[in-house]
Every structure is written in C-alpha cells, then in structure tokens.
C-alpha cells in the first residue's frame, strides 16, 4: 500500500480532530504530502471512522494513484496550497469559533501574541463554493506572506504544518485564538496588540518553526 504510514497518520489525526471538536460528522479534511504524492481523506466519511485503506492517494495533478474511495472534494484546495507553500501537511476544519469569526470578519486581529506562531494576523479568505478553483485561489491568497493558517468566509479554517502533528496543533491554536476573541467580545471590546508590541515579542524570539524543504516537484 502506497504511503501506508501517512495514511495511518491521517486516521489518527482524524480521530483527534473529532475528539477536540475541530470537526463534526464528515466535515473537514486532511492531507499529507510525500514527494510528488499526497494522501488525503476520502469524501463523505467521518474522520474518526476511517481506515488507512479508505484514504486515497493522488498525484500533484489530482489524479487518483491508489484507493477505492474518491478523494475529498477539497483536494484541489490542498493541492493548490502545496503548490504555493512548503507545507508537508494540511488540516481543514469546521470548528465553531473559527466559523463564527469567518462569518463575521475579514481578519482575526492579534488579540494574543501567539498569533505570531501562525505567521501574523489571520486573514479570512473570500467566500467561494467548496471544492472550486475559486476557493483554492482565495485560500492561497490568504496564506501569502508565510501564514500558517487562514479562515474561510462562511466555511471554516485551514492550517498547514511541517508534518501532520504540526498542522493539527496549528489548527487547534487557530481555534483557541478565535475562541478567545469571541468570548472577549462578550465581555467588552478586546484590546488588540499593536505592531510595536508584536515586534517586541518577535525580538524575544517568538516565531513559527521553519517548514522543511519541499520534497519532489510539487507545483
């Protein structure tokens, strides 16, 4: 079985996503890149009930290489992200607070300095129908400038990482930041960190880990 280890890892992350509330039912999807192949979760399958054999493998052009099930409908978005970043894994969520922010705002302001771990202010990608080239292009634009996460208008969130664990933790951080902001708005107007304050944090050494060099011809 091609990418057997990666496909097993997808199942483990899927169970963790469901348990942590980042997804519900068959919503959301995950992928991991290895060279010029990508293992991705299948469409229409609950992420906590997948087997490794359920997860198809595609090439960077989106052609099915191995697997009985159809790849997630969001596979074009995953491939577009791999084409413009050095990510080795991608996690797409439908988490509650992330979706709340994504339906009401154009960006998530830096309410906490850990925003820097995701590359800076979190942008909300313009709305487009799921699974379309338009959505893929919108998310690519939202990740420009070294961002490691973005929100998707009226949809959810996406996080990238140097491996599946890293992408999952970035997705959890994104949801935490959104949750802090939404809850703070219930109490009063949140205090937003200034650029000067963020620069001082960077000077103390807080920055996102460097992604690994890309493996293979992902374009």
C-alpha positions in Angstrom: 0.0 0.0 0.0 1.5 3.3 -1.1 2.1 5.9 1.7 0.9 3.3 4.2 2.4 5.2 7.2 1.0 8.5 6.1 -2.5 7.1 5.6 -2.5 5.6 9.0 -1.4 9.0 10.4 -4.4 10.6 8.6 -6.7 8.3 10.6 -5.0 9.2 13.9 -5.3 12.9 13.3 -8.9 12.5 12.1 -9.8 10.9 15.5 -8.1 13.7 17.3 -9.9 16.4 15.3 -13.3 14.8 16.0 -12.5 14.4 19.7 -11.3 18.0 20.1 -14.3 19.4 18.3 -12.5 20.8 15.2 -14.9 18.8 13.0 -18.2 17.1 13.3 -19.6 14.2 11.2 -17.9 14.0 7.8 -17.0 17.7 7.7 -13.4 18.8 7.3 -10.5 17.0 5.6 -6.8 16.3 6.0 -3.9 15.6 3.7 -0.1 14.8 3.9 2.4 15.2 1.1 5.3 12.9 0.5 7.4 13.7 -2.6 5.0 14.1 -5.5 2.2 12.1 -3.9 -0.5 13.2 -1.5 -2.5 11.0 0.8 -5.9 12.7 1.6 -9.0 11.8 3.5 -12.0 10.5 1.4 -15.1 12.4 0.8 -18.2 11.6 2.8 -16.5 9.6 5.5 -16.4 10.6 9.2 -12.9 11.4 10.2 -13.0 9.3 13.3 -14.2 6.2 11.5 -11.6 6.0 8.6 -9.2 3.2 8.0 -5.9 3.6 6.2 -7.4 1.8 3.2 -10.2 4.4 3.0 -7.7 7.2 2.3 -6.9 7.6 -1.4 -3.5 8.7 -2.8 -3.3 11.3 -5.6 -0.5 12.8 -7.5 0.1 16.6 -7.6 -2.1 17.0 -10.6 -5.0 15.4 -8.7 -5.1 12.1 -10.5 -6.0 9.1 -8.4 -3.0 6.8 -7.9 -4.4 4.4 -5.3 -7.5 3.8 -3.3 -11.1 2.7 -3.8 -12.8 5.8 -2.4 -13.0 9.2 -4.0 -10.7 11.9 -2.6 -12.2 14.8 -0.6 -14.0 17.4 -2.7 -11.5 19.9 -1.2 -8.5 18.1 -2.7 -8.0 20.9 -5.3 -7.5 23.4 -2.4 -5.0 21.1 -0.7 -3.0 20.7 -3.9 -3.1 24.5 -4.5 -1.7 25.1 -1.1 1.1 22.6 -1.6 1.9 24.4 -4.9 2.5 27.7 -3.2 3.9 26.8 0.2 6.4 24.3 1.6 3.8 22.7 3.8 4.0 18.9 4.3 0.5 18.6 5.8 -2.8 20.4 5.7 -5.8 20.3 8.2 -9.1 21.9 7.2 -11.6 22.3 10.0 -15.2 23.4 10.5 -14.6 24.4 14.1 -17.2 26.5 16.0 -15.3 29.7 16.9 -13.3 29.7 13.7 -16.5 29.6 11.7 -18.1 32.3 13.8 -15.2 34.6 13.1 -15.1 33.6 9.4 -18.8 34.6 9.0 -18.4 38.0 10.6 -15.0 39.4 10.0 -12.4 39.9 7.3 -9.5 39.1 9.6 -8.8 37.9 13.1 -6.8 40.7 14.8 -3.8 39.9 17.1 -5.6 39.6 20.4 -2.7 37.4 21.7 1.0 37.3 20.8 0.7 33.6 19.9 -0.9 34.9 16.7 2.8 35.2 15.6 3.1 31.4 15.7 0.7 31.3 12.8 2.7 33.9 10.8 0.7 37.1 11.8 -2.8 38.4 11.5 -5.1 35.7 10.4 -6.8 36.6 7.1 -10.3 35.4 6.1 -10.3 34.1 2.5 -13.1 35.4 0.3 -16.1 33.2 0.1 -16.3 30.7 -2.8 -18.2 27.4 -3.2 -16.4 24.5 -1.7 -14.3 22.3 -4.0 -13.9 25.0 -6.6 -10.7 26.6 -8.2 -12.1 30.0 -6.9 -11.9 28.8 -3.3 -8.4 27.3 -3.8 -7.2 30.7 -5.2 -8.8 32.6 -2.3 -7.2 30.4 0.3 -3.8 30.6 -1.4 -4.0 34.4 -1.3 -4.9 34.3 2.4 -1.8 32.3 3.2 0.6 34.6 1.4 3.4 36.1 3.4 4.3 33.0 5.3 0.9 32.5 7.1 0.4 29.0 8.6 -3.3 29.3 8.9 -6.3 31.1 7.4 -10.1 31.3 7.9 -12.5 30.7 5.0 -15.5 33.0 4.8 -18.8 31.3 5.9 -16.9 28.0 5.9 -14.2 27.1 8.4 -10.4 27.2 8.7 -7.3 25.7 7.3 -3.8 25.2 8.8 -0.6 24.0 7.4 2.5 22.4 9.0 5.8 20.7 8.6 4.0 17.4 9.4 0.5 16.3 10.4 1.0 16.9 14.1 2.2 20.4 13.4 -0.7 21.2 11.1 -3.1 19.8 13.7 -1.6 21.9 16.5 -1.8 25.0 14.3 -5.5 24.3 13.7 -6.0 24.0 17.5 -4.2 27.3 18.0 -6.3 29.0 15.4 -9.5 27.8 17.1 -8.2 28.9 20.5 -7.4 32.4 19.2 -10.9 32.6 17.7 -12.4 31.4 20.9 -10.6 34.0 23.0 -11.7 36.8 20.6 -15.4 35.7 20.5 -15.5 35.4 24.3 -13.7 38.7 24.8 -16.3 40.4 22.7 -19.0 39.2 25.1 -17.3 41.0 27.9 -16.2 44.2 26.1 -14.1 45.5 23.3 -10.9 43.3 23.1 -7.6 45.0 23.4 -5.6 44.4 20.2 -1.8 44.2 20.3 -0.1 47.0 18.4 2.6 46.4 15.7 5.2 47.7 18.1 4.1 45.3 20.8 4.3 42.4 18.3 7.7 43.4 17.1 9.0 43.3 20.7 7.7 39.7 21.0 9.4 38.8 17.8 12.6 40.3 19.2 12.4 37.9 22.1 12.4 35.0 19.7 8.8 34.0 19.2 8.4 32.9 15.6 6.8 30.0 13.7 9.1 27.0 13.1 10.6 26.9 9.6 8.9 24.5 7.2 11.1 21.8 5.7 12.4 22.0 2.1 9.8 20.7 -0.3 10.2 17.1 -1.3 9.7 16.5 -5.0 8.2 18.5 -7.8 5.1 20.0 -6.2 3.9 22.8 -8.4 
